Amino acid sequence: MTGRQATTTLWRPTGPEELALVEESGRRAWPPRLPEQPIFYPVLDEGYAVMIARDWNVKHSGAGFVTRFEVDTEFLRRYPVRRAGGRTILELWVPAEELDEFNAHIVGEIRVTHTFR
């Protein structure tokens, strides 16, 4: 092994308010969930993230963004992949109380890959 940590690419569709909080963290962490948001849902497919950002976030927030980030693969094994619809509509369900630990396993920065208005 080369010493490089194995990572998994995840995407997160997000609105402008959440993205501003990610920016405040130096693009290193997701903000705490609101009381009505007990689960953090990163997705495993970029196309699914695009669909949500474009079709839902724009409608509800005026803008939608797709972010891409890497997480330590070994750590992610604790979260089973959940199918939320079709073959590529796959999510991880991270309980809100585990988000700080999840954030600690992000490798590198959270990057915006698509913007919709």
Order of alpha helices (4+ residues) and beta strands (2+ residues): beta-alpha-beta-alpha-alpha-beta-alpha-beta-beta-beta-alpha-beta
